[in-house]
Amino acid sequence: MHDISDLEARGLPGVFVASAEFVVAAEAQATALGFPSARVFVPHPIQDRTDDEMRDYADAGRRYDTIVLDPPAFAKSKANLETALRGYKELNLRALKMLRPGGILVTCCCSYHVSPAQYLEVVGDSARDVHRNLRIMENRGQAADHPILLSVPETEYLKCVVAYVSN
């Protein structure tokens, strides 16, 4: 929602689209940010699905134009970094299988122990494994409400890649 607030501050109208499950939270955030942008709430086809359900969706041939991956931190410590990287790869691989050519993948990682370079490598490896090409449209970090403190490196932990997907 911060992006919409920024656009509207520059005179560009924005529309916030969210899952119906998040109506109360989205309304509260819009109020807290102080802007009355247009909001659309839709049923979410994949929200909070398990790994098995996502695998079944991919295997069943379900296809989408846009998929947003925003999982919890997989690497809570450096000790489980390799397991976390495998998990992020599997998640991205499944999403890429479900995206139509010309689709958009928005993939996020909030694990401090995964560097931006490691995350890009995971996303790239996932694309190669399913024979898809990715063109990075945006490579982002966190919004202003998650400040990065130079004296606390752990505060720089959010990574977000927005990519155009083709065959």
N, C-alpha and C positions, 0 to 999 in steps of 0.2 A: 504494500500500500504506500510505502514511502516514495516509490517511483512515481505513482500517480500524483501524490502531493507535490512533488518536485515539478512535474509537468504542468499541473494546474497553476502553480506559482508563476510559471513562465507564460501563462495564458493559453496553454494547450489543454483542451478538455480530455478527461480520462474516464474510463469505466473500469470498475473493480469487479472481477468475476471470481466467485468462490464457491466451494461446495456448500450445498444446503446444510450439511452437518455443522458448519461454522458460522451460521447466521449471527448468533449472539456475540461470538468473539470478534467477528468482522465489524459488526456495528459498534462494539466497544472501542475497537482500535480506531475506526474512523472518527468517532467522537473525541478520543484522546488526541488524535493528530489535528483535530480542528478543521476538518474539511468535509463538505457534504457531497462528495463525488457520487456519481451514479453507481449503483451496485446491482449486480445480477447474481442470483444464487441458483445453482443448478445441481441436479443429482450428480454425484461423482461416481464414475464407473469403476474406478480401481482404488479409491481411497482406503487406506489401512488394510490392504490385502496381504495375505501371508505369502511367503516364498512359493509354497506349493500352488496357491491360487494363481500367482503370476505365471508360474511355469505352465499351468494348465491353460491359461489365457493365450500364452504364446504358442503352445502346441496346438491349440484349437484354431489358430489362424486369425485371432482377433487383431484388428488393425486400427490404429489411431493416427490422427494428424499431429498431435502434440502430446508429449508425455513429460510430466514434471516429477523428478525423483528428489525427494528431500527426506532421506532416512535419518534416524537418530545416529549418534556417533557410534561407529563400529569399533574404533580403536580408542578405548578408554585409557590405555596405557601403552607404552612402547613395546611391552612384552607381547601384546597380541596384534601388532602391526601387520604381520604377514597374513594372518587370518582375516583381518579387516580388509586388506587390499583384495584378497580373493572374494570377499563378500561384495565389495563395491563393483568388482569386475562382473560378477554373476548378475547383479542387479542391473547394471548398465547393459549387459549382453541381452538380457530378457527384454528390456525396454526397446532396444534397437531392433529386435526381432518383431516387435509389435508396431513399430512406426512405419507408416507408408513412405515410399520415396517422396522426397520433398517435405517431409515432416520436420518438426522441431523437437529437439531433445533439450530439456532444461534439467541438468543434473547437478546436485549439490552434495557437499560433504562438510560436516561440522566436526570432524576429528582433528584436533590440534596436531596429533602425531603423524598425520598424513600431510605431506608438504604439497603445495600447489603443483609442483613438477610431478610428483608421484601420482597425484590425482589425474592430471592430464594424460600421463602414461597409461593409467588404468583405463580411462575412457577410450583412448586411442587403440589399446590392445583389444578392448571389447569390440570396437568397430571393425577392426581387421579380422577378428575371429568370425564375425557374421557377414563379412564381405560388404561392408557399408563404408561409404566415405563421409567424413564429417568436415564441415567448414565452420570454424568457430566464428560466431557472430559477436559474442561477448564473453569475456572472461572476467568474472566479478568477484569481489570480496563482500564483506558485510556492509550493511547500511549504517548510517550515522548513529542509530540507536544502539549499536554494538561497538563502542569506541575501541580503538587499538591504542594501548598504552605502551610506549616504547620501553618502559622499564619492566613490563610484564609480557613477555613474548607469547604466553598462552592466550592472550586476548585476540591474537590474530589467528583465527581458526576456521572461519567460514570461507568456503570456495564454491563458486557457482559457474558452470559452463553452459552457455546457450549455443546450440549448434544446429546448423541446417544439415539434414541427413539425406544422402542420395546413394544410389547403388554404384 
